[in-house]
Amino acid sequence: MKTTISETQVSINKVSMTKIAVSLSALLPLFAAAAEPKLPQTTAEWASMAKADIDAAYQITRDNHPGMFDPLNPGFGSQLEKARNGALALVPRVTDATSYKAVIGRFSTGLQDGHAGAYANIEDADVPQTRWPGFNTVWRGNDLRVSYSDLPQLKRGDKVLGCDGKSVDTLFDERVFQFQGEKQQPGHKWRFGHRVLADYGNPFITTPERCEFDTARGKLSLKLNWSARPEAALDALQSDYNGDRLPVGLSWHKDIAWVAMPTFTPDENDTAAYDKLVTELTAQRRKLQQAKAIVLDLRHNQGGSSLWSERVAKALWGEGRVLRRLEAQGAATEVWWRASAGNTEYVKGIVKELQSKNQTEYLPYFTEAANGMAASLKQNEPFFKQKDEVKAMSMADAMKELPEDIPPLKTAVIALVPGQCASACLDALDAFKLFDNTRLFGAPSSADSSYMDIRTEAFPSGLGAVIIPNKVYVNRSRGNGEYYAPDLPYNGLDWSTEALLQAIRHKL
């Protein structure tokens, strides 16, 4: 059984104890399955298990999610009920692992929040092989494009106009956004465009029979024949998703510096690579000042800890400038921990874990949170409202140059943004965009809600878990559900380093 989920993070600035940068998943396991769960053997058992797990997901969320008491989100309770009811409506049609996974996905999608919901934890061997109609698709700009084709009638770049009399937007709604993603996020079309005309076995979705295309040879209507997707098509899809993945580090392409940051959840090797990267950026700052551009490559990045982007930002713009502006950016932000029994025990567990490993850097922060949550729980208060000890600074004051600041960076900075950029990847954009010489290149980003710091709680079946955020950010500078639109849109199919380098040179 797999025991990993999509990464999340806590975006907390080191100058302010309520805004430390750390990944909770690095401190305490999010979900550890007790024993290998037994899969149901009959269709009736699958349906019964799906109902029990959805009911549990609803109740666990209701008991622990900050949204239940969030004064800025009075409709959360109704949204949670709608998510449960939408999933339960499909339960009578659950017969196997695939339909079970789809129902869990329907519940999560109903919450429209990447930091909440639930997930199924079932091996790929228990679900059918993906089928395709002979071509892959990706979303670019405002269009669904053919990115790879085994069919002689279709070429890379051809545009999908619709299928079975339905528009592409309707296909997204019916075939994607019912079960994953967030419809209101433009970045999620980039992220999930490959799923519009692929069959992952979801029994609640009907595969299209005929599609219309706009090709270089004119309009085309094509009957679809569905078959198992070959390995070559999958490899092409991985490449088209957001290009080649470079290792963490600095490379030079003549007069352009390329800073690759594909992950903010580094393993031991990546951590060493980040240390080397920061050292090189510091040592080569004079060369960086003379470069035509500095590209901050966030392809493949799906979040983690904002510590790593802050380290890069400090090396580029200067530690004092970055810390002052981040402090001013978060001056109005408040952190409210949802003081439920489950959340409180979880944060207490983090404190014990830090103590056992003698990790003292974040111990005061989590100790304060755990003690405050315990006191709030005892007093039947829904939140522990953690307060900053750091005096708030205005952005005008933060932008003033100080004698100890290093010379300002005047080189153009291009942040390369993929559609799935969320969580700590968004925190990186928050920091980079504090400086006027930064422009965003590529796709619209994803977005975060204001609910953060997740933990998980296993389903009764053991076949998955509920995702619970422990706290809510109030008055965060980037609002709930806000995303970044690119300053320099790039809608090319090819997201390889070489293609992007050429496109960036052209834009400059």
FIGUTOR-825730 format. One record per residue (C-alpha): residue in three letters; x, y, z. Coordinates in pm, whole numbers, padded with zeros to 5 digits. Layout:
N
- residu | east | north | up
- ALA | X | Y | Z
...
END
This chain:
508
- residu | east | north | up
- MET | 00000 | 00000 | 00000
- LYS | 00118 | 00352 | -00075
- THR | 00130 | 00594 | 00215
- THR | 00216 | 00926 | 00053
- ILE | -00009 | 01213 | -00047
- SER | 00033 | 01543 | -00228
- GLU | 00276 | 01768 | -00047
- THR | 00159 | 02063 | 00159
- GLN | 00346 | 02306 | 00374
- VAL | 00344 | 02570 | 00640
- SER | 00449 | 02908 | 00508
- ILE | 00599 | 03089 | 00803
- ASN | 00864 | 03356 | 00787
- LYS | 01166 | 03304 | 01014
- VAL | 01158 | 03660 | 01150
- SER | 00811 | 03595 | 01289
- MET | 00738 | 03296 | 01509
- THR | 00389 | 03250 | 01365
- LYS | 00533 | 03241 | 01013
- ILE | 00816 | 02982 | 01022
- ALA | 00896 | 02787 | 00705
- VAL | 00870 | 02414 | 00775
- SER | 00700 | 02107 | 00635
- LEU | 00498 | 01917 | 00891
- SER | 00535 | 01600 | 00684
- ALA | 00905 | 01613 | 00761
- LEU | 00832 | 01619 | 01133
- LEU | 00563 | 01356 | 01178
- PRO | 00425 | 01092 | 00939
- LEU | 00098 | 01213 | 00789
- PHE | -00061 | 00872 | 00757
- ALA | 00077 | 00535 | 00857
- ALA | -00145 | 00239 | 00775
- ALA | -00163 | -00002 | 01067
- ALA | -00185 | -00320 | 00863
- GLU | -00248 | -00413 | 00504
- PRO | -00626 | -00356 | 00466
- LYS | -00832 | -00628 | 00309
- LEU | -01005 | -00534 | -00013
- PRO | -01379 | -00603 | -00034
- GLN | -01471 | -00922 | -00221
- THR | -01821 | -00837 | -00343
- THR | -01990 | -00538 | -00503
- ALA | -02209 | -00499 | -00195
- GLU | -01902 | -00483 | 00028
- TRP | -01744 | -00215 | -00193
- ALA | -02058 | -00001 | -00175
- SER | -02091 | -00048 | 00201
- MET | -01726 | 00045 | 00254
- ALA | -01757 | 00353 | 00034
- LYS | -02056 | 00477 | 00233
- ALA | -01882 | 00419 | 00567
- ASP | -01569 | 00600 | 00453
- ILE | -01759 | 00899 | 00311
- ASP | -01960 | 00927 | 00634
- ALA | -01635 | 00915 | 00830
- ALA | -01472 | 01175 | 00604
- TYR | -01767 | 01405 | 00662
- GLN | -01766 | 01364 | 01041
- ILE | -01389 | 01388 | 01083
- THR | -01384 | 01704 | 00870
- ARG | -01677 | 01852 | 01057
- ASP | -01511 | 01785 | 01394
- ASN | -01167 | 01922 | 01305
- HIS | -01164 | 02155 | 01004
- PRO | -01110 | 02528 | 01083
- GLY | -01375 | 02619 | 00827
- MET | -01653 | 02504 | 01058
- PHE | -01587 | 02809 | 01278
- ASP | -01428 | 03045 | 01027
- PRO | -01621 | 03377 | 01039
- LEU | -01492 | 03463 | 00690
- ASN | -01633 | 03140 | 00544
- PRO | -01986 | 03099 | 00685
- GLY | -02085 | 02866 | 00402
- PHE | -01826 | 02599 | 00478
- GLY | -02067 | 02374 | 00668
- SER | -02313 | 02375 | 00378
- GLN | -02032 | 02308 | 00131
- LEU | -01917 | 02011 | 00340
- GLU | -02269 | 01868 | 00342
- LYS | -02294 | 01916 | -00033
- ALA | -01963 | 01733 | -00080
- ARG | -02088 | 01442 | 00131
- ASN | -02426 | 01423 | -00041
- GLY | -02271 | 01437 | -00387
- ALA | -02045 | 01144 | -00302
- LEU | -02318 | 00942 | -00129
- ALA | -02542 | 00979 | -00434
- LEU | -02291 | 00768 | -00627
- VAL | -02246 | 00499 | -00362
- PRO | -02524 | 00266 | -00492
- ARG | -02324 | 00237 | -00816
- VAL | -01995 | 00147 | -00644
- THR | -01887 | -00205 | -00741
- ASP | -01507 | -00214 | -00731
- ALA | -01183 | -00030 | -00650
- THR | -01216 | 00211 | -00942
- SER | -01566 | 00328 | -00854
- TYR | -01467 | 00346 | -00486
- LYS | -01175 | 00578 | -00576
- ALA | -01406 | 00792 | -00789
- VAL | -01650 | 00842 | -00501
- ILE | -01371 | 00948 | -00267
- GLY | -01254 | 01189 | -00536
- ARG | -01604 | 01329 | -00567
- PHE | -01611 | 01408 | -00195
- SER | -01274 | 01586 | -00210
- THR | -01366 | 01785 | -00518
- GLY | -01676 | 01908 | -00342
- LEU | -01456 | 02096 | -00095
- GLN | -01256 | 02268 | -00372
- ASP | -00942 | 02286 | -00159
- GLY | -00611 | 02110 | -00218
- HIS | -00546 | 02117 | 00157
- ALA | -00862 | 01931 | 00258
- GLY | -01078 | 01639 | 00153
- ALA | -00981 | 01273 | 00135
- TYR | -00788 | 01030 | -00081
- ALA | -00803 | 00662 | -00167
- ASN | -00487 | 00461 | -00108
- ILE | -00524 | 00167 | -00348
- GLU | -00249 | 00010 | -00555
- ASP | -00256 | 00078 | -00929
- ALA | -00273 | -00298 | -00984
- ASP | -00627 | -00291 | -00846
- VAL | -00755 | -00043 | -01108
- PRO | -00781 | -00084 | -01486
- GLN | -00517 | 00034 | -01732
- THR | -00565 | 00381 | -01878
- ARG | -00716 | 00392 | -02225
- TRP | -00670 | 00660 | -02488
- PRO | -00827 | 00746 | -02827
- GLY | -00494 | 00737 | -03010
- PHE | -00374 | 01084 | -02904
- ASN | -00281 | 01288 | -02596
- THR | -00410 | 01635 | -02515
- VAL | -00279 | 01928 | -02312
- TRP | -00422 | 02270 | -02230
- ARG | -00235 | 02571 | -02360
- GLY | -00361 | 02929 | -02337
- ASN | -00733 | 02902 | -02419
- ASP | -00727 | 02577 | -02614
- LEU | -00712 | 02201 | -02574
- ARG | -00439 | 02083 | -02810
- VAL | -00323 | 01748 | -02943
- SER | 00026 | 01700 | -02802
- TYR | 00104 | 01348 | -02929
- SER | -00073 | 01129 | -03183
- ASP | -00056 | 00780 | -03330
- LEU | -00332 | 00874 | -03574
- PRO | -00238 | 00991 | -03924
- GLN | -00531 | 01236 | -03926
- LEU | -00405 | 01431 | -03620
- LYS | -00080 | 01616 | -03570
- ARG | 00084 | 01780 | -03271
- GLY | -00075 | 02122 | -03218
- ASP | -00417 | 02043 | -03366
- LYS | -00700 | 02199 | -03167
- VAL | -00987 | 02003 | -03009
- LEU | -01316 | 02188 | -03072
- GLY | -01551 | 01956 | -02884
- CYS | -01692 | 01604 | -02867
- ASP | -02042 | 01458 | -02906
- GLY | -02186 | 01807 | -02943
- LYS | -02028 | 01927 | -02619
- SER | -01782 | 02215 | -02588
- VAL | -01435 | 02168 | -02442
- ASP | -01545 | 02355 | -02128
- THR | -01834 | 02112 | -02084
- LEU | -01596 | 01819 | -02131
- PHE | -01375 | 01961 | -01857
- ASP | -01674 | 01998 | -01626
- GLU | -01807 | 01647 | -01686
- ARG | -01488 | 01447 | -01731
- VAL | -01247 | 01625 | -01498
- PHE | -01383 | 01875 | -01249
- GLN | -01649 | 01644 | -01106
- PHE | -01374 | 01428 | -00959
- GLN | -01054 | 01632 | -00932
- GLY | -00927 | 01985 | -00952
- GLU | -01094 | 02322 | -00906
- LYS | -01300 | 02465 | -01189
- GLN | -01232 | 02827 | -01097
- GLN | -00854 | 02787 | -01124
- PRO | -00712 | 02849 | -01475
- GLY | -00398 | 02661 | -01375
- HIS | -00604 | 02348 | -01323
- LYS | -00688 | 02333 | -01691
- TRP | -00314 | 02323 | -01754
- ARG | -00277 | 02063 | -01482
- PHE | -00561 | 01834 | -01590
- GLY | -00589 | 01893 | -01965
- HIS | -00443 | 01548 | -02030
- ARG | -00742 | 01386 | -01855
- VAL | -01015 | 01534 | -02078
- LEU | -00976 | 01268 | -02347
- ALA | -00829 | 00981 | -02148
- ASP | -01019 | 00697 | -01982
- TYR | -00901 | 00613 | -01632
- GLY | -01181 | 00365 | -01575
- ASN | -01413 | 00598 | -01385
- PRO | -01754 | 00431 | -01434
- PHE | -01938 | 00758 | -01372
- ILE | -01788 | 00920 | -01682
- THR | -01895 | 00832 | -02037
- THR | -01618 | 00819 | -02296
- PRO | -01682 | 01040 | -02602
- GLU | -01758 | 00872 | -02933
- ARG | -01672 | 01146 | -03184
- CYS | -01471 | 01469 | -03165
- GLU | -01419 | 01770 | -03387
- PHE | -01080 | 01925 | -03454
- ASP | -00931 | 02231 | -03616
- THR | -00622 | 02112 | -03802
- ALA | -00373 | 02262 | -04044
- ARG | -00568 | 02085 | -04318
- GLY | -00905 | 02220 | -04207
- LYS | -01190 | 02106 | -03981
- LEU | -01206 | 01735 | -03907
- SER | -01467 | 01507 | -03745
- LEU | -01323 | 01184 | -03612
- LYS | -01479 | 00874 | -03457
- LEU | -01280 | 00771 | -03151
- ASN | -01147 | 00420 | -03098
- TRP | -01039 | 00356 | -02741
- SER | -00750 | 00124 | -02651
- ALA | -00481 | 00079 | -02386
- ARG | -00243 | 00374 | -02385
- PRO | 00109 | 00265 | -02491
- GLU | 00419 | 00344 | -02289
- ALA | 00550 | 00583 | -02553
- ALA | 00235 | 00794 | -02524
- LEU | 00271 | 00805 | -02146
- ASP | 00634 | 00911 | -02176
- ALA | 00532 | 01188 | -02418
- LEU | 00262 | 01303 | -02177
- GLN | 00511 | 01323 | -01889
- SER | 00741 | 01534 | -02106
- ASP | 00462 | 01766 | -02221
- TYR | 00327 | 01815 | -01869
- ASN | 00601 | 02061 | -01776
- GLY | 00914 | 01953 | -01958
- ASP | 01238 | 01798 | -01849
- ARG | 01326 | 01801 | -01481
- LEU | 01661 | 01959 | -01403
- PRO | 01844 | 01884 | -01078
- VAL | 01847 | 02152 | -00810
- GLY | 02124 | 02392 | -00901
- LEU | 02265 | 02679 | -01107
- SER | 02364 | 02650 | -01472
- TRP | 02464 | 02911 | -01729
- HIS | 02335 | 02942 | -02085
- LYS | 02574 | 03207 | -02214
- ASP | 02440 | 03527 | -02052
- ILE | 02135 | 03369 | -01884
- ALA | 02157 | 03212 | -01538
- TRP | 01920 | 02918 | -01487
- VAL | 01825 | 02832 | -01128
- ALA | 01642 | 02497 | -01112
- MET | 01413 | 02443 | -00812
- PRO | 01199 | 02139 | -00902
- THR | 01116 | 02055 | -00541
- PHE | 01066 | 02223 | -00207
- THR | 01055 | 01883 | -00031
- PRO | 01422 | 01797 | -00078
- ASP | 01577 | 01466 | 00009
- GLU | 01931 | 01447 | 00144
- ASN | 02089 | 01494 | -00199
- ASP | 01859 | 01785 | -00287
- THR | 01934 | 01951 | 00046
- ALA | 02303 | 01938 | -00031
- ALA | 02229 | 02073 | -00379
- TYR | 02040 | 02368 | -00228
- ASP | 02334 | 02440 | 00001
- LYS | 02562 | 02440 | -00303
- LEU | 02319 | 02654 | -00502
- VAL | 02304 | 02925 | -00235
- THR | 02682 | 02922 | -00206
- GLU | 02721 | 02960 | -00583
- LEU | 02463 | 03238 | -00608
- THR | 02644 | 03426 | -00334
- ALA | 02987 | 03371 | -00487
- GLN | 02875 | 03461 | -00841
- ARG | 02669 | 03765 | -00755
- ARG | 02884 | 04000 | -00963
- LYS | 02835 | 03774 | -01267
- LEU | 02460 | 03758 | -01193
- GLN | 02450 | 04139 | -01190
- GLN | 02586 | 04139 | -01543
- ALA | 02360 | 03861 | -01677
- LYS | 02085 | 03928 | -01928
- ALA | 01838 | 03741 | -01706
- ILE | 01811 | 03505 | -01411
- VAL | 01553 | 03229 | -01463
- LEU | 01399 | 03075 | -01150
- ASP | 01274 | 02741 | -01283
- LEU | 00977 | 02605 | -01082
- ARG | 00876 | 02331 | -01324
- HIS | 00773 | 02008 | -01145
- ASN | 00751 | 02195 | -00813
- GLN | 00443 | 02101 | -00608
- GLY | 00523 | 02269 | -00280
- GLY | 00682 | 02162 | 00046
- SER | 00863 | 02418 | 00263
- SER | 00907 | 02785 | 00175
- LEU | 01248 | 02780 | 00345
- TRP | 01420 | 02683 | 00019
- SER | 01280 | 02965 | -00194
- GLU | 01355 | 03213 | 00083
- ARG | 01718 | 03100 | 00088
- VAL | 01745 | 03155 | -00287
- ALA | 01572 | 03493 | -00261
- LYS | 01811 | 03606 | 00013
- ALA | 02112 | 03507 | -00197
- LEU | 01978 | 03707 | -00493
- TRP | 01833 | 04020 | -00335
- GLY | 01999 | 04023 | 00006
- GLU | 01887 | 03871 | 00335
- GLY | 01785 | 04200 | 00496
- ARG | 01571 | 04312 | 00203
- VAL | 01392 | 03977 | 00180
- LEU | 01323 | 03945 | 00551
- ARG | 01196 | 04302 | 00585
- ARG | 00960 | 04270 | 00289
- LEU | 00830 | 03929 | 00394
- GLU | 00767 | 04065 | 00742
- ALA | 00576 | 04362 | 00601
- GLN | 00385 | 04137 | 00363
- GLY | 00263 | 03926 | 00654
- ALA | 00219 | 04209 | 00904
- ALA | -00160 | 04181 | 00909
- THR | -00168 | 03800 | 00899
- GLU | -00307 | 03613 | 01198
- VAL | -00276 | 03239 | 01257
- TRP | -00574 | 03063 | 01411
- TRP | -00522 | 02700 | 01511
- ARG | -00842 | 02490 | 01521
- ALA | -00837 | 02355 | 01875
- SER | -01017 | 02023 | 01822
- ALA | -00913 | 01717 | 02019
- GLY | -00759 | 01550 | 01716
- ASN | -00568 | 01857 | 01598
- THR | -00440 | 01929 | 01947
- GLU | -00309 | 01576 | 01994
- TYR | -00140 | 01594 | 01655
- VAL | 00047 | 01914 | 01735
- LYS | 00143 | 01773 | 02076
- GLY | 00285 | 01479 | 01884
- ILE | 00498 | 01714 | 01674
- VAL | 00639 | 01864 | 01995
- LYS | 00729 | 01517 | 02125
- GLU | 00886 | 01426 | 01792
- LEU | 01098 | 01740 | 01791
- GLN | 01206 | 01680 | 02150
- SER | 01298 | 01316 | 02083
- LYS | 01515 | 01416 | 01786
- ASN | 01659 | 01723 | 01964
- GLN | 01533 | 01948 | 01684
- THR | 01507 | 02277 | 01870
- GLU | 01473 | 02530 | 01587
- TYR | 01093 | 02510 | 01567
- LEU | 01025 | 02366 | 01912
- PRO | 00916 | 02697 | 02077
- TYR | 00670 | 02764 | 01796
- PHE | 00498 | 02426 | 01813
- THR | 00514 | 02416 | 02192
- GLU | 00330 | 02748 | 02205
- ALA | 00073 | 02619 | 01955
- ALA | 00020 | 02290 | 02139
- ASN | -00019 | 02457 | 02479
- GLY | -00248 | 02725 | 02338
- MET | -00464 | 02468 | 02160
- ALA | -00493 | 02258 | 02475
- ALA | -00603 | 02562 | 02676
- SER | -00854 | 02666 | 02409
- LEU | -00992 | 02312 | 02391
- LYS | -01037 | 02303 | 02769
- GLN | -01223 | 02635 | 02755
- ASN | -01435 | 02514 | 02460
- GLU | -01290 | 02785 | 02235
- PRO | -01273 | 02684 | 01867
- PHE | -00936 | 02851 | 01800
- PHE | -00603 | 02928 | 01957
- LYS | -00509 | 03261 | 01800
- GLN | -00133 | 03271 | 01787
- LYS | 00013 | 03619 | 01817
- ASP | 00338 | 03757 | 01676
- GLU | 00597 | 03905 | 01905
- VAL | 00757 | 04086 | 01612
- LYS | 00651 | 04447 | 01564
- ALA | 00470 | 04499 | 01236
- MET | 00657 | 04683 | 00964
- SER | 00498 | 04876 | 00680
- MET | 00597 | 04789 | 00324
- ALA | 00717 | 05146 | 00273
- ASP | 00960 | 05106 | 00562
- ALA | 01057 | 04758 | 00447
- MET | 01158 | 04888 | 00104
- LYS | 01393 | 05151 | 00244
- GLU | 01758 | 05074 | 00177
- LEU | 01982 | 05025 | 00480
- PRO | 02359 | 05080 | 00496
- GLU | 02422 | 04712 | 00564
- ASP | 02228 | 04597 | 00254
- ILE | 02428 | 04443 | -00029
- PRO | 02410 | 04623 | -00367
- PRO | 02061 | 04586 | -00521
- LEU | 02004 | 04322 | -00789
- LYS | 01908 | 04496 | -01113
- THR | 01914 | 04197 | -01349
- ALA | 01580 | 04086 | -01494
- VAL | 01444 | 03788 | -01297
- ILE | 01211 | 03548 | -01478
- ALA | 01015 | 03306 | -01259
- LEU | 00913 | 03008 | -01471
- VAL | 00567 | 02897 | -01347
- PRO | 00389 | 02569 | -01429
- GLY | 00013 | 02528 | -01390
- GLN | 00041 | 02305 | -01084
- CYS | 00243 | 02562 | -00883
- ALA | 00071 | 02572 | -00543
- SER | 00143 | 02573 | -00170
- ALA | 00512 | 02657 | -00106
- CYS | 00557 | 02714 | -00479
- LEU | 00308 | 03002 | -00444
- ASP | 00498 | 03125 | -00139
- ALA | 00804 | 03143 | -00361
- LEU | 00614 | 03365 | -00605
- ASP | 00495 | 03579 | -00313
- ALA | 00857 | 03640 | -00220
- PHE | 00996 | 03685 | -00572
- LYS | 00721 | 03931 | -00670
- LEU | 00816 | 04157 | -00382
- PHE | 01089 | 04284 | -00614
- ASP | 01006 | 04493 | -00922
- ASN | 01260 | 04321 | -01145
- THR | 01067 | 03990 | -01126
- ARG | 00829 | 03880 | -01401
- LEU | 00633 | 03555 | -01416
- PHE | 00669 | 03348 | -01732
- GLY | 00460 | 03049 | -01839
- ALA | 00118 | 02937 | -01716
- PRO | -00133 | 03063 | -01458
- SER | -00044 | 02916 | -01120
- SER | -00273 | 02709 | -00903
- ALA | -00411 | 02861 | -00583
- ASP | -00436 | 02785 | -00212
- SER | -00714 | 02828 | 00034
- SER | -00630 | 02991 | 00364
- TYR | -00644 | 02653 | 00541
- MET | -00299 | 02506 | 00604
- ASP | -00084 | 02259 | 00802
- ILE | -00245 | 01929 | 00715
- ARG | -00261 | 01603 | 00899
- THR | -00448 | 01289 | 00796
- GLU | -00680 | 01049 | 00971
- ALA | -00734 | 00700 | 00832
- PHE | -01068 | 00575 | 00701
- PRO | -01238 | 00295 | 00897
- SER | -01157 | 00069 | 00600
- GLY | -00791 | 00156 | 00595
- LEU | -00817 | 00219 | 00220
- GLY | -00738 | 00588 | 00245
- ALA | -00752 | 00887 | 00473
- VAL | -00915 | 01221 | 00544
- ILE | -00702 | 01533 | 00494
- ILE | -00743 | 01790 | 00771
- PRO | -00585 | 02138 | 00782
- ASN | -00502 | 02238 | 01138
- LYS | -00514 | 02615 | 01106
- VAL | -00643 | 02909 | 00905
- TYR | -00454 | 03219 | 00796
- VAL | -00657 | 03534 | 00854
- ASN | -00574 | 03850 | 00656
- ARG | -00310 | 03677 | 00446
- SER | -00175 | 03910 | 00176
- ARG | -00259 | 03656 | -00097
- GLY | -00630 | 03598 | -00064
- ASN | -00822 | 03273 | -00043
- GLY | -00818 | 03111 | -00388
- GLU | -00602 | 03379 | -00551
- TYR | -00361 | 03267 | -00823
- TYR | -00086 | 03435 | -01022
- ALA | -00142 | 03515 | -01388
- PRO | 00177 | 03519 | -01595
- ASP | 00329 | 03855 | -01685
- LEU | 00472 | 03680 | -01992
- PRO | 00235 | 03399 | -02102
- TYR | 00390 | 03102 | -02279
- ASN | 00146 | 02872 | -02457
- GLY | 00391 | 02656 | -02651
- LEU | 00348 | 02280 | -02641
- ASP | 00719 | 02227 | -02582
- TRP | 00819 | 02299 | -02221
- SER | 01171 | 02163 | -02255
- THR | 01453 | 02373 | -02115
- GLU | 01584 | 02450 | -02464
- ALA | 01243 | 02562 | -02596
- LEU | 01179 | 02779 | -02290
- LEU | 01524 | 02930 | -02310
- GLN | 01459 | 03036 | -02670
- ALA | 01115 | 03174 | -02579
- ILE | 01257 | 03372 | -02286
- ARG | 01531 | 03520 | -02505
- HIS | 01261 | 03624 | -02754
- LYS | 01049 | 03786 | -02479
- LEU | 01349 | 03973 | -02343
END
